[in-house]
């Protein structure tokens, strides 16, 4: 699996994963083919079987050419079982270009009124641009039981499907960010994320527990 930070102006994957890495997606834009195995291994960071390309150290402000983005994404598809794109705000041009390339996408919102307001604007924009609702769904983040909002309420509010609801498990998240450690099944947040990822991958949680490896990952150029 490849985790790719496409927020080229302010990506945070490197910060959260405690990665200080000299390469990013920007280094692929001028290439017509992926590097050879040894060079690619140096270009990507590696965490527990996952290849990672964090955002660039310096903000990349040049316009993204749709043709180049398409070419690079197609190259990566051929070498990975899963390519996960972490995108900037949906109102950013790069996010819209990447959304058009993705097999599926999640629009992340919270239950706060400003976030719900922006989500409605985002959905209206996607509708105007011709994106079919089957191409994306909603992920409700940091939802606490005290707020009294369910996934069905969000679906009725926006007329779009909710892919997952992530609990507001502050202490588990704080521990992950400060220590740079992965979530575990011991926390509600960890169990929710695992179930969400399994749903996307089309596998069952029983399969995850049996293999003890979530993705059954095949790194690039592996035999």
Backbone as a chain_set.jsonl record, in Angstrom:
{"seq": "XXXXXXXXXXXXXXXXXXXXXXXXXXXXXXXXXXXXXXXXXXXXXXXXXXXXXXXXXXXXXXXXXXXXXXXXXXXXXXXXXXXXXXXXXXXXXXXXXXXXXXXXXXXXXXXXXXXXXXXXXXXXXXXXXXXXXXXXXXXXXXXXXXXXXXXXXXXXXXXXXXXXXXXXXXXXXXXXXXXXXXXXXXXXXXXXXXXXXXXXXXXXXXXXXXXXXXXXXXXXXXX", "coords": {"N": [[0.837, -1.186, 0.0], [0.427, 2.268, -0.704], [0.714, 5.368, 0.843], [-0.121, 8.568, 0.165], [0.576, 11.934, 0.39], [-1.187, 14.496, -0.786], [-1.594, 17.099, -0.218], [-0.021, 19.633, -1.113], [0.755, 22.06, -0.223], [0.484, 22.272, 2.5], [0.775, 19.768, 3.833], [0.339, 17.226, 6.366], [1.006, 14.628, 6.98], [3.657, 13.727, 7.234], [4.365, 15.01, 9.628], [2.567, 13.849, 11.527], [3.339, 11.181, 11.398], [5.909, 11.307, 12.175], [7.939, 11.635, 10.277], [10.787, 12.586, 8.548], [11.507, 13.387, 5.539], [13.1, 13.569, 2.364], [11.809, 13.432, -0.104], [8.842, 13.798, -2.15], [5.505, 13.818, -3.588], [5.862, 15.724, -5.546], [8.313, 15.184, -6.674], [7.755, 13.254, -8.5], [6.423, 14.342, -10.613], [7.69, 15.128, -12.99], [8.401, 12.817, -14.213], [8.169, 10.076, -16.509], [7.924, 7.482, -15.945], [7.969, 5.165, -13.197], [10.685, 5.163, -10.828], [13.5, 2.828, -10.769], [13.627, -0.195, -8.741], [15.459, 0.049, -6.521], [15.935, 2.821, -6.375], [13.324, 3.765, -6.007], [12.774, 2.691, -3.518], [14.325, 4.327, -1.954], [13.09, 6.754, -2.364], [10.647, 6.609, -1.111], [9.256, 6.619, 2.183], [9.096, 4.132, 4.793], [6.821, 2.384, 6.718], [5.887, -0.078, 8.797], [5.301, -1.881, 6.659], [3.97, -0.217, 4.921], [4.318, 1.983, 2.26], [5.255, 5.391, 2.117], [4.717, 8.644, 0.918], [5.324, 11.675, 1.978], [4.1, 15.113, 2.32], [5.694, 17.874, 0.566], [8.629, 19.556, 1.91], [8.838, 22.312, 1.528], [6.23, 24.557, 0.632], [4.422, 23.756, -2.306], [3.516, 25.574, -4.951], [2.962, 25.741, -7.629], [0.818, 25.397, -10.533], [-1.139, 22.422, -10.835], [-0.891, 20.1, -13.362], [-3.452, 18.466, -15.028], [-3.037, 16.252, -16.758], [-0.492, 15.314, -16.048], [-0.892, 14.577, -13.381], [-2.758, 12.487, -13.738], [-1.163, 10.652, -15.176], [0.864, 9.969, -13.312], [-0.654, 8.883, -11.174], [-1.766, 6.65, -12.47], [0.569, 5.189, -12.968], [1.3, 4.524, -10.355], [-0.88, 2.961, -9.587], [-0.39, 0.573, -10.939], [1.536, -0.665, -9.469], [0.817, -1.001, -6.855], [-1.437, -2.513, -4.508], [-3.202, -0.904, -3.124], [-3.673, 2.576, -3.266], [-3.629, 5.289, -1.334], [-4.876, 8.47, -1.107], [-4.256, 11.402, 0.54], [-5.949, 14.277, 0.739], [-6.047, 17.879, 0.188], [-8.346, 20.52, 1.224], [-11.581, 20.13, -0.255], [-12.256, 22.23, -1.841], [-9.992, 22.993, -3.049], [-8.061, 23.056, -6.027], [-6.317, 20.912, -6.621], [-7.407, 18.846, -5.088], [-9.879, 18.426, -6.344], [-9.019, 17.56, -8.87], [-7.708, 15.19, -8.159], [-9.839, 13.784, -7.058], [-11.309, 13.183, -9.323], [-9.764, 11.171, -10.334], [-9.886, 9.132, -8.523], [-11.035, 5.919, -7.336], [-12.866, 5.751, -5.3], [-14.031, 8.075, -2.82], [-13.862, 9.982, 0.241], [-15.565, 12.523, 1.844], [-14.696, 14.52, 4.393], [-16.197, 15.523, 7.391], [-17.243, 17.315, 10.364], [-19.445, 17.42, 13.235], [-19.91, 20.008, 13.924], [-21.458, 23.199, 13.363], [-20.203, 25.113, 11.486], [-18.584, 23.349, 9.977], [-20.498, 21.588, 8.922], [-21.892, 23.386, 7.363], [-19.948, 24.075, 5.422], [-19.654, 21.582, 4.285], [-22.131, 21.205, 3.05], [-21.918, 23.209, 1.08], [-19.761, 22.177, -0.33], [-20.817, 19.779, -1.364], [-22.804, 20.804, -3.011], [-21.185, 22.124, -4.859], [-19.778, 19.949, -6.016], [-21.899, 18.671, -7.24], [-22.647, 20.588, -9.154], [-20.365, 20.522, -10.716], [-20.598, 18.085, -11.875], [-19.988, 15.639, -10.657], [-20.885, 12.409, -9.876], [-22.929, 11.137, -7.219], [-22.344, 8.592, -6.465], [-19.641, 8.428, -6.587], [-18.453, 9.358, -4.321], [-18.543, 9.588, -0.706], [-19.597, 10.42, 2.67], [-17.638, 11.042, 5.558], [-18.01, 11.209, 8.912], [-16.358, 12.893, 11.329], [-14.907, 12.809, 14.636], [-17.238, 12.535, 16.291], [-19.302, 12.781, 19.036], [-21.275, 11.035, 21.481], [-22.868, 12.713, 22.941], [-23.71, 14.688, 21.263], [-25.923, 13.857, 19.894], [-26.423, 13.208, 17.218], [-26.909, 11.11, 14.48], [-25.665, 8.829, 11.939], [-27.662, 8.474, 10.048], [-29.065, 10.844, 10.277], [-27.283, 12.687, 9.197], [-27.154, 11.752, 6.593], [-29.773, 12.269, 5.713], [-29.725, 15.026, 5.895], [-27.909, 15.838, 3.932], [-28.438, 14.308, 1.726], [-26.71, 12.324, 0.878], [-24.633, 9.404, 1.09], [-23.304, 8.074, 4.162], [-20.174, 6.987, 4.893], [-18.704, 6.251, 7.139], [-18.622, 6.719, 10.716], [-16.648, 8.401, 12.927], [-15.521, 8.127, 16.209], [-15.176, 10.571, 18.892], [-12.519, 10.174, 20.213], [-10.479, 11.423, 22.073], [-8.205, 11.037, 23.77], [-6.949, 8.693, 22.87], [-6.222, 9.51, 20.301], [-4.527, 11.655, 20.908], [-2.414, 10.313, 22.156], [-1.449, 8.821, 20.009], [-0.567, 10.834, 18.231], [1.377, 12.251, 19.72], [3.236, 10.277, 20.36], [3.709, 9.052, 17.97], [2.776, 6.535, 17.259], [0.993, 3.654, 15.967], [-2.625, 3.281, 15.934], [-4.393, 1.026, 18.102], [-6.368, -1.996, 18.586], [-7.327, -1.783, 21.099], [-8.5, 0.614, 21.648], [-11.49, 2.552, 21.135], [-11.435, 4.225, 18.933], [-9.388, 3.066, 17.391], [-10.547, 0.564, 16.744], [-12.71, 1.443, 15.224], [-11.49, 2.73, 13.028], [-10.117, 0.573, 11.93], [-12.263, -1.095, 11.153], [-13.441, 0.577, 9.273], [-11.405, 0.816, 7.34], [-11.202, -1.87, 6.574], [-13.675, -2.199, 5.402], [-13.465, -0.568, 3.149], [-11.426, -1.93, 1.837], [-12.657, -4.285, 1.267], [-12.567, -6.563, 2.847], [-12.925, -8.772, 5.694], [-13.158, -8.221, 9.268], [-12.538, -10.514, 10.708], [-10.801, -11.77, 8.964], [-8.664, -9.999, 9.11], [-7.821, -10.312, 11.788], [-7.024, -12.943, 11.689], [-4.87, -13.003, 9.873], [-3.228, -11.145, 11.014], [-2.27, -8.952, 9.806], [-3.185, -6.049, 8.407], [-3.578, -5.14, 5.659], [-2.541, -7.097, 3.969], [-0.362, -6.464, 2.44], [1.226, -5.605, -0.644], [4.172, -4.442, -1.385], [5.59, -2.005, -3.687], [7.099, -3.3, -6.64], [7.486, -5.79, -5.519], [8.004, -9.343, -5.264]], "CA": [[0.0, 0.0, 0.0], [1.113, 3.555, -0.71], [0.016, 6.515, 1.416], [0.417, 9.712, -0.577], [0.076, 13.226, 0.853], [-1.346, 15.398, -1.93], [-1.702, 18.488, 0.215], [1.337, 20.043, -1.456], [1.053, 23.349, 0.394], [0.504, 22.173, 3.965], [0.517, 18.39, 4.237], [0.704, 16.936, 7.756], [1.288, 13.202, 7.199], [5.019, 13.617, 7.747], [4.359, 15.429, 11.032], [1.873, 12.867, 12.352], [4.074, 9.911, 11.402], [7.282, 11.599, 12.604], [8.793, 11.349, 9.118], [11.546, 13.678, 7.933], [11.83, 12.7, 4.296], [13.412, 14.59, 1.357], [11.064, 13.26, -1.345], [7.39, 13.929, -2.087], [4.831, 13.633, -4.876], [6.408, 16.698, -6.499], [9.454, 14.573, -7.351], [7.278, 12.333, -9.528], [5.656, 15.041, -11.645], [8.434, 15.252, -14.246], [8.805, 11.485, -14.659], [7.247, 9.325, -17.361], [7.885, 6.11, -15.422], [8.459, 5.094, -11.834], [12.093, 4.785, -10.737], [13.796, 1.421, -10.532], [13.304, -0.651, -7.391], [16.352, 0.587, -5.498], [15.709, 4.257, -6.264], [11.988, 3.97, -5.445], [12.864, 2.38, -2.089], [14.889, 5.502, -1.296], [12.177, 7.887, -2.5], [9.499, 6.444, -0.211], [9.472, 6.199, 3.561], [8.482, 2.819, 5.013], [6.315, 2.203, 8.076], [5.078, -1.292, 9.006], [4.84, -2.435, 5.393], [3.298, 0.798, 4.115], [5.165, 3.005, 1.657], [4.698, 6.713, 2.38], [5.287, 9.854, 0.329], [4.723, 12.813, 2.681], [4.083, 16.366, 1.59], [7.015, 18.511, 0.429], [9.055, 20.404, 3.014], [8.47, 23.668, 1.162], [4.953, 24.562, -0.09], [4.479, 23.7, -3.765], [2.424, 26.461, -5.353], [2.771, 25.728, -9.083], [-0.427, 24.734, -10.942], [-1.071, 20.994, -11.113], [-1.387, 19.748, -14.689], [-4.282, 17.255, -14.923], [-2.444, 15.136, -17.482], [0.621, 14.774, -15.274], [-1.467, 13.884, -12.225], [-3.328, 11.231, -14.228], [-0.073, 9.744, -15.538], [1.532, 9.474, -12.104], [-1.585, 8.008, -10.448], [-1.856, 5.385, -13.198], [1.814, 4.454, -12.723], [1.253, 3.984, -8.997], [-1.89, 1.893, -9.563], [0.164, -0.672, -11.478], [2.533, -1.241, -8.563], [0.288, -1.147, -5.5], [-2.814, -2.974, -4.337], [-3.97, 0.248, -2.669], [-3.036, 3.89, -3.227], [-4.485, 6.15, -0.517], [-4.545, 9.874, -1.305], [-4.706, 12.348, 1.562], [-6.137, 15.467, -0.081], [-6.389, 19.146, 0.858], [-9.773, 20.852, 1.181], [-12.222, 19.818, -1.528], [-12.342, 23.455, -2.63], [-8.694, 23.174, -3.681], [-8.035, 22.476, -7.374], [-5.651, 19.61, -6.58], [-8.352, 17.865, -4.547], [-10.869, 18.119, -7.379], [-8.356, 16.76, -9.9], [-7.469, 13.852, -7.606], [-11.14, 13.136, -6.905], [-11.707, 12.648, -10.625], [-8.942, 9.994, -10.599], [-10.061, 8.134, -7.466], [-12.11, 4.939, -7.445], [-13.846, 6.19, -4.316], [-13.505, 9.16, -2.001], [-14.631, 10.362, 1.417], [-15.579, 13.936, 2.215], [-14.654, 14.489, 5.854], [-16.863, 16.623, 8.077], [-17.545, 17.105, 11.773], [-20.836, 17.761, 13.535], [-20.023, 21.434, 14.214], [-22.227, 23.91, 12.337], [-19.388, 25.62, 10.376], [-18.162, 22.234, 9.129], [-21.67, 21.115, 8.188], [-22.183, 24.407, 6.357], [-18.994, 23.92, 4.328], [-19.949, 20.308, 3.624], [-23.239, 21.448, 2.135], [-21.387, 23.963, -0.052], [-18.917, 21.269, -1.103], [-21.686, 18.861, -2.096], [-23.434, 21.582, -4.082], [-20.164, 22.357, -5.87], [-19.535, 18.696, -6.729], [-23.066, 18.438, -8.091], [-22.539, 21.514, -10.294], [-19.246, 20.079, -11.548], [-20.968, 16.85, -12.557], [-19.555, 14.431, -9.961], [-21.994, 11.587, -9.417], [-22.864, 10.858, -5.785], [-21.776, 7.259, -6.261], [-18.185, 8.547, -6.596], [-17.938, 9.783, -3.023], [-19.445, 9.485, 0.441], [-19.234, 11.31, 3.77], [-17.1, 10.49, 6.789], [-18.244, 12.141, 10.015], [-15.221, 12.747, 12.24], [-14.977, 13.341, 16.012], [-18.641, 12.621, 16.707], [-19.537, 12.282, 20.393], [-22.651, 10.609, 21.735], [-23.605, 13.824, 23.53], [-24.225, 15.578, 20.23], [-27.235, 13.368, 19.505], [-26.554, 13.132, 15.761], [-26.574, 9.796, 13.949], [-25.303, 8.806, 10.516], [-28.88, 8.646, 9.244], [-29.403, 12.274, 10.294], [-26.384, 13.347, 8.245], [-27.565, 11.342, 5.253], [-30.977, 13.022, 5.374], [-29.362, 16.429, 5.8], [-27.163, 16.121, 2.713], [-28.829, 13.465, 0.616], [-25.535, 11.566, 0.454], [-24.377, 8.3, 2.002], [-22.236, 8.202, 5.152], [-19.328, 5.795, 4.835], [-18.308, 5.874, 8.497], [-18.677, 7.721, 11.782], [-15.458, 8.22, 13.759], [-15.804, 8.69, 17.542], [-14.298, 11.61, 19.413], [-11.664, 9.496, 21.191], [-9.389, 12.391, 22.137], [-7.006, 10.556, 24.453], [-6.254, 7.756, 21.98], [-5.623, 10.294, 19.224], [-3.413, 12.419, 21.471], [-1.313, 9.383, 22.38], [-0.903, 8.468, 18.698], [0.136, 11.976, 17.641], [2.556, 12.615, 20.496], [4.217, 9.19, 20.35], [3.939, 8.563, 16.616], [2.5, 5.102, 17.247], [-0.301, 3.335, 15.33], [-3.765, 2.943, 16.786], [-4.566, -0.395, 18.373], [-7.746, -2.43, 18.795], [-7.711, -1.55, 22.484], [-9.263, 1.854, 21.722], [-12.669, 2.619, 20.276], [-11.007, 4.856, 17.687], [-8.649, 2.073, 16.624], [-11.485, -0.429, 16.206], [-13.516, 2.09, 14.19], [-10.644, 2.944, 11.855], [-9.848, -0.738, 11.341], [-13.477, -1.539, 10.474], [-13.608, 1.453, 8.115], [-10.419, 0.418, 6.335], [-11.579, -3.191, 6.076], [-14.842, -1.993, 4.533], [-12.95, -0.046, 1.88], [-10.616, -2.962, 1.189], [-13.492, -5.42, 0.907], [-12.215, -7.75, 3.623], [-13.628, -8.831, 6.972], [-12.321, -8.081, 10.445], [-12.049, -11.852, 11.053], [-9.63, -12.01, 8.128], [-7.587, -9.175, 9.65], [-7.325, -10.938, 13.006], [-6.382, -14.21, 11.345], [-3.595, -12.769, 9.207], [-2.459, -10.22, 11.844], [-1.743, -7.9, 8.939], [-4.438, -5.525, 7.885], [-3.777, -4.99, 4.226], [-1.97, -8.131, 3.119], [0.223, -5.474, 1.547], [2.241, -5.935, -1.61], [4.908, -3.223, -1.724], [5.945, -1.843, -5.097], [8.189, -4.12, -7.186], [7.695, -7.014, -4.764], [7.877, -10.554, -6.077]], "C": [[0.875, 1.24, 0.0], [0.198, 4.613, -0.106], [0.667, 7.768, 0.852], [-0.236, 10.996, -0.087], [0.035, 14.178, -0.338], [-1.693, 16.824, -1.508], [-0.306, 19.088, 0.063], [1.716, 21.401, -0.872], [1.137, 23.257, 1.917], [0.219, 20.786, 4.467], [1.042, 18.087, 5.634], [1.031, 15.469, 8.015], [2.684, 13.013, 7.782], [5.103, 13.974, 9.224], [3.73, 14.359, 11.917], [2.657, 11.563, 12.479], [5.529, 10.082, 11.813], [8.283, 11.247, 11.504], [9.475, 12.635, 8.657], [12.152, 13.102, 6.658], [12.045, 13.731, 3.186], [12.565, 14.522, 0.088], [9.562, 13.385, -1.107], [6.81, 13.662, -3.47], [5.385, 14.564, -5.944], [7.554, 16.088, -7.303], [9.044, 13.579, -8.43], [6.679, 13.047, -10.737], [6.367, 15.12, -12.986], [8.861, 13.903, -14.816], [7.734, 10.858, -15.538], [7.15, 7.866, -16.949], [8.383, 6.149, -13.99], [9.93, 4.711, -11.83], [12.265, 3.286, -10.574], [13.637, 1.099, -9.051], [14.168, 0.016, -6.324], [16.118, 2.078, -5.287], [14.341, 4.543, -5.632], [11.992, 3.7, -3.948], [13.441, 3.557, -1.312], [13.936, 6.691, -1.343], [11.002, 7.809, -1.54], [9.966, 6.097, 1.196], [8.691, 4.909, 3.8], [8.106, 2.665, 6.479], [5.424, 0.974, 8.135], [4.491, -1.829, 7.703], [4.114, -1.464, 4.495], [4.334, 1.772, 3.565], [4.475, 4.358, 1.802], [5.463, 7.77, 1.59], [4.628, 11.048, 1.023], [4.702, 14.051, 1.801], [5.468, 16.981, 1.519], [7.335, 19.4, 1.626], [8.677, 21.862, 2.764], [7.155, 23.633, 0.383], [5.147, 24.613, -1.6], [3.264, 24.455, -4.297], [2.176, 26.483, -6.855], [1.465, 25.013, -9.439], [-0.201, 23.254, -11.246], [-1.671, 20.723, -12.487], [-2.195, 18.454, -14.601], [-3.66, 16.039, -15.609], [-1.303, 14.493, -16.717], [0.107, 14.009, -14.056], [-2.024, 12.536, -12.642], [-2.23, 10.215, -14.522], [0.571, 9.137, -14.296], [0.615, 8.53, -11.328], [-1.707, 6.657, -11.142], [-0.595, 4.554, -13.025], [1.775, 3.79, -11.35], [0.245, 2.851, -8.874], [-1.296, 0.552, -9.983], [1.102, -1.37, -10.5], [2.032, -1.438, -7.136], [-1.129, -1.714, -5.536], [-3.724, -1.815, -3.949], [-3.097, 1.498, -2.728], [-4.013, 4.82, -2.511], [-3.989, 7.584, -0.661], [-5.119, 10.706, -0.167], [-4.742, 13.721, 0.902], [-6.333, 16.725, 0.766], [-7.9, 19.361, 0.812], [-10.34, 20.607, -0.212], [-12.344, 21.048, -2.419], [-11.024, 23.781, -3.332], [-8.673, 22.446, -5.026], [-7.392, 21.088, -7.384], [-6.593, 18.521, -6.079], [-9.382, 17.466, -5.596], [-10.263, 17.262, -8.485], [-8.146, 15.325, -9.405], [-8.769, 13.087, -7.436], [-11.599, 12.516, -8.219], [-10.923, 11.391, -10.985], [-9.254, 8.837, -9.648], [-11.194, 7.167, -7.771], [-13.235, 5.278, -6.47], [-13.194, 7.245, -3.436], [-14.421, 9.416, -0.827], [-14.456, 11.851, 1.679], [-15.725, 13.996, 3.731], [-15.317, 15.735, 6.422], [-16.914, 16.309, 9.564], [-18.978, 17.558, 12.01], [-21.009, 19.238, 13.892], [-20.701, 22.156, 13.052], [-21.359, 24.481, 11.211], [-18.95, 24.515, 9.414], [-19.325, 21.7, 8.303], [-22.048, 22.098, 7.076], [-21.252, 24.261, 5.153], [-19.223, 22.61, 3.573], [-21.103, 20.461, 2.639], [-22.766, 22.207, 0.887], [-20.539, 23.064, -0.948], [-19.762, 20.321, -1.948], [-22.391, 19.57, -3.246], [-22.437, 21.831, -5.214], [-19.901, 21.093, -6.69], [-20.688, 18.365, -7.669], [-23.013, 19.325, -9.334], [-21.447, 21.061, -11.259], [-19.501, 18.732, -12.223], [-20.464, 15.577, -11.905], [-20.782, 13.66, -9.479], [-21.822, 11.223, -7.943], [-22.306, 9.473, -5.492], [-20.254, 7.299, -6.191], [-17.62, 8.888, -5.216], [-18.991, 9.565, -1.944], [-18.899, 10.375, 1.549], [-18.658, 10.507, 4.93], [-17.275, 11.555, 7.87], [-17.187, 11.898, 11.082], [-15.528, 13.371, 13.602], [-16.426, 13.547, 16.471], [-18.796, 12.007, 18.096], [-21.007, 11.932, 20.565], [-23.507, 11.761, 22.269], [-24.227, 14.739, 22.476], [-25.565, 15.115, 19.671], [-27.483, 13.325, 18.012], [-26.108, 11.752, 15.296], [-26.232, 9.895, 12.468], [-26.524, 9.027, 9.637], [-29.313, 10.109, 9.194], [-28.564, 13.031, 9.275], [-26.78, 13.003, 6.814], [-28.817, 12.1, 4.8], [-30.654, 14.495, 5.135], [-28.75, 16.761, 4.442], [-27.61, 15.307, 1.499], [-27.677, 12.686, 0.034], [-25.252, 10.496, 1.505], [-23.223, 8.613, 2.949], [-21.455, 6.896, 5.177], [-18.958, 5.3, 6.235], [-18.507, 7.054, 9.433], [-17.528, 7.427, 12.736], [-15.703, 8.871, 15.115], [-14.778, 9.737, 17.962], [-13.475, 11.025, 20.562], [-10.38, 10.316, 21.338], [-8.112, 11.797, 22.7], [-6.232, 9.549, 23.597], [-5.545, 8.5, 20.863], [-4.418, 11.079, 19.725], [-2.193, 11.524, 21.676], [-0.645, 9.015, 21.057], [-0.053, 9.603, 18.141], [1.428, 12.285, 18.395], [3.638, 11.543, 20.442], [4.548, 8.692, 18.944], [3.722, 7.08, 16.479], [1.161, 4.837, 16.579], [-1.383, 3.083, 16.358], [-3.84, 1.436, 16.983], [-6.044, -0.709, 18.562], [-8.227, -2.192, 20.218], [-8.556, -0.286, 22.632], [-10.459, 1.792, 20.778], [-12.31, 3.218, 18.928], [-10.272, 3.866, 16.798], [-9.56, 1.04, 15.994], [-12.329, 0.165, 15.072], [-12.724, 2.273, 12.906], [-10.369, 1.621, 11.147], [-11.064, -1.247, 10.567], [-13.726, -0.725, 9.207], [-12.661, 1.056, 6.991], [-10.739, -0.946, 5.737], [-12.753, -3.092, 5.115], [-14.396, -1.492, 3.158], [-12.215, -1.128, 1.111], [-11.429, -4.174, 0.771], [-13.109, -6.696, 1.613], [-12.938, -7.682, 4.959], [-12.644, -8.659, 8.118], [-11.77, -9.429, 10.881], [-10.811, -12.179, 10.244], [-8.432, -11.217, 8.647], [-6.973, -9.829, 10.87], [-6.565, -12.224, 12.705], [-4.999, -13.997, 10.752], [-2.661, -11.894, 10.021], [-1.791, -9.13, 11.009], [-2.906, -7.337, 8.174], [-4.554, -5.65, 6.385], [-3.363, -6.198, 3.404], [-1.181, -7.426, 2.025], [1.231, -6.099, 0.582], [2.978, -4.663, -1.964], [5.261, -3.187, -3.203], [7.143, -2.718, -5.44], [8.432, -5.387, -6.397], [7.466, -8.211, -5.664], [6.537, -11.198, -5.806]], "O": [[1.935, 1.263, 0.626], [-0.961, 4.737, -0.502], [1.862, 7.999, 1.041], [-1.458, 11.136, -0.142], [1.072, 14.612, -0.837], [-2.045, 17.657, -2.345], [0.495, 19.056, 0.997], [2.857, 21.843, -1.006], [1.795, 24.082, 2.551], [-0.515, 20.629, 5.443], [2.07, 18.625, 6.043], [1.306, 15.097, 9.156], [2.872, 12.232, 8.714], [5.821, 13.326, 9.985], [4.298, 13.999, 12.948], [2.644, 10.919, 13.528], [6.297, 9.12, 11.802], [9.327, 10.647, 11.759], [8.816, 13.644, 8.407], [13.176, 12.42, 6.694], [11.262, 14.674, 3.069], [12.594, 15.452, -0.718], [9.071, 13.116, -0.011], [7.535, 13.321, -4.405], [5.375, 14.223, -7.127], [7.748, 16.427, -8.471], [9.888, 13.11, -9.193], [6.451, 12.423, -11.773], [5.708, 15.174, -14.024], [9.603, 13.852, -15.796], [6.54, 11.081, -15.335], [6.383, 7.1, -17.533], [9.128, 7.051, -13.607], [10.384, 4.006, -12.731], [11.312, 2.564, -10.28], [13.528, 1.996, -8.214], [13.643, 0.498, -5.321], [16.104, 2.55, -4.15], [14.213, 5.457, -4.817], [11.305, 4.383, -3.188], [13.094, 3.767, -0.15], [13.968, 7.545, -0.457], [10.419, 8.836, -1.19], [10.945, 5.373, 1.378], [7.729, 4.625, 3.086], [8.947, 2.796, 7.369], [4.324, 0.98, 7.583], [3.315, -2.192, 7.653], [3.68, -1.842, 3.407], [5.135, 2.323, 4.32], [3.26, 4.463, 1.633], [6.694, 7.792, 1.59], [3.495, 11.4, 0.695], [5.218, 14.045, 0.684], [6.333, 16.647, 2.329], [6.434, 19.931, 2.275], [8.248, 22.563, 3.68], [6.979, 22.753, -0.459], [5.935, 25.41, -2.11], [2.126, 24.025, -4.114], [1.268, 27.175, -7.315], [1.047, 24.11, -8.714], [0.809, 22.883, -11.843], [-2.823, 21.072, -12.748], [-1.67, 17.439, -14.144], [-3.748, 14.923, -15.096], [-1.153, 13.271, -16.728], [0.605, 12.929, -13.736], [-1.786, 11.536, -11.965], [-2.352, 9.046, -14.158], [0.796, 7.928, -14.237], [1.065, 7.481, -10.868], [-1.748, 5.624, -10.475], [-0.678, 3.328, -12.942], [2.169, 2.633, -11.201], [0.478, 1.888, -8.143], [-1.664, -0.489, -9.438], [1.428, -2.543, -10.684], [2.749, -1.986, -6.298], [-1.909, -1.442, -6.45], [-4.873, -1.744, -4.386], [-1.942, 1.488, -2.301], [-5.097, 5.103, -3.022], [-2.829, 7.881, -0.374], [-6.329, 10.71, 0.06], [-3.699, 14.271, 0.545], [-6.738, 16.641, 1.925], [-8.644, 18.469, 0.403], [-9.672, 20.843, -1.218], [-12.517, 20.918, -3.63], [-10.947, 24.73, -4.112], [-9.208, 21.344, -5.145], [-7.868, 20.189, -8.076], [-6.578, 17.4, -6.588], [-9.717, 16.288, -5.719], [-10.911, 16.343, -8.985], [-8.377, 14.366, -10.141], [-8.807, 11.874, -7.645], [-12.209, 11.446, -8.225], [-11.355, 10.621, -11.843], [-8.921, 7.689, -9.94], [-12.192, 7.541, -8.387], [-14.413, 5.108, -6.784], [-11.971, 7.305, -3.318], [-15.612, 9.11, -0.88], [-13.337, 12.363, 1.727], [-16.742, 13.58, 4.285], [-15.038, 16.855, 5.993], [-16.659, 15.178, 9.977], [-19.646, 18.026, 11.088], [-22.13, 19.683, 14.138], [-20.537, 21.77, 11.895], [-21.746, 24.346, 10.05], [-18.941, 24.705, 8.198], [-19.163, 21.393, 7.121], [-22.468, 21.694, 5.992], [-21.698, 24.315, 4.007], [-19.01, 22.541, 2.363], [-21.064, 19.92, 1.534], [-23.169, 21.881, -0.229], [-20.59, 23.172, -2.173], [-19.456, 20.089, -3.117], [-22.555, 19.003, -4.326], [-22.797, 21.76, -6.389], [-19.812, 21.155, -7.917], [-20.476, 17.842, -8.763], [-23.302, 18.865, -10.439], [-21.587, 21.201, -12.474], [-18.704, 18.291, -13.051], [-20.503, 14.52, -12.534], [-21.618, 14.203, -8.756], [-20.701, 11.025, -7.475], [-21.845, 9.214, -4.38], [-19.631, 6.319, -5.783], [-16.424, 8.719, -4.981], [-20.173, 9.382, -2.235], [-17.858, 11.011, 1.384], [-19.14, 9.418, 5.241], [-16.752, 12.664, 7.754], [-17.13, 10.819, 11.672], [-16.299, 14.325, 13.709], [-16.781, 14.612, 16.975], [-18.456, 10.842, 18.303], [-21.872, 12.471, 19.875], [-24.721, 11.781, 22.072], [-25.165, 15.48, 22.77], [-26.272, 15.899, 19.039], [-28.631, 13.398, 17.575], [-25.038, 11.282, 15.683], [-26.479, 10.916, 11.827], [-26.438, 9.688, 8.602], [-29.862, 10.563, 8.19], [-29.067, 13.908, 8.573], [-26.745, 13.859, 5.93], [-28.911, 12.521, 3.647], [-31.25, 15.131, 4.266], [-29.022, 17.815, 3.868], [-27.201, 15.592, 0.373], [-27.653, 12.41, -1.165], [-25.594, 10.665, 2.675], [-22.285, 9.325, 2.589], [-22.01, 5.832, 5.451], [-18.903, 4.097, 6.487], [-18.554, 8.211, 9.016], [-17.442, 6.332, 13.291], [-16.057, 10.048, 15.173], [-13.66, 9.775, 17.449], [-13.705, 11.34, 21.73], [-9.333, 9.954, 20.801], [-7.034, 12.034, 22.155], [-5.001, 9.55, 23.598], [-4.411, 8.175, 20.512], [-3.399, 11.158, 19.038], [-1.066, 11.934, 21.399], [0.579, 8.908, 20.987], [1.047, 9.373, 17.638], [2.459, 12.551, 17.777], [4.827, 11.861, 20.475], [5.544, 7.996, 18.745], [4.391, 6.421, 15.683], [0.277, 5.693, 16.613], [-1.105, 2.721, 17.501], [-3.402, 0.666, 16.128], [-6.871, 0.195, 18.683], [-9.407, -2.379, 20.513], [-9.254, -0.127, 23.633], [-10.448, 1.084, 19.771], [-12.814, 2.778, 17.895], [-10.501, 3.825, 15.589], [-9.374, 0.675, 14.833], [-12.627, -0.512, 14.088], [-13.23, 2.002, 11.817], [-10.384, 1.552, 9.919], [-10.925, -1.769, 9.461], [-14.167, -1.264, 8.192], [-13.063, 0.969, 5.831], [-10.57, -1.158, 4.537], [-12.813, -3.821, 4.125], [-14.899, -1.947, 2.13], [-12.352, -1.24, -0.108], [-10.947, -5.007, 0.003], [-13.289, -7.789, 1.075], [-13.502, -6.646, 5.312], [-11.449, -8.916, 7.969], [-10.645, -9.496, 11.378], [-9.874, -12.791, 10.756], [-7.306, -11.713, 8.625], [-5.75, -9.902, 10.99], [-5.588, -12.553, 13.377], [-4.059, -14.719, 11.084], [-1.454, -11.876, 9.779], [-0.857, -8.47, 11.465], [-3.545, -8.035, 7.387], [-5.529, -6.209, 5.885], [-3.784, -6.326, 2.254], [-1.309, -7.744, 0.843], [1.986, -7.0, 0.947], [2.478, -3.87, -2.761], [5.233, -4.211, -3.885], [8.074, -2.862, -4.648], [9.474, -6.018, -6.569], [6.812, -8.104, -6.702], [6.222, -12.236, -6.388]]}, "num_chains": 1, "name": "protein.A"}
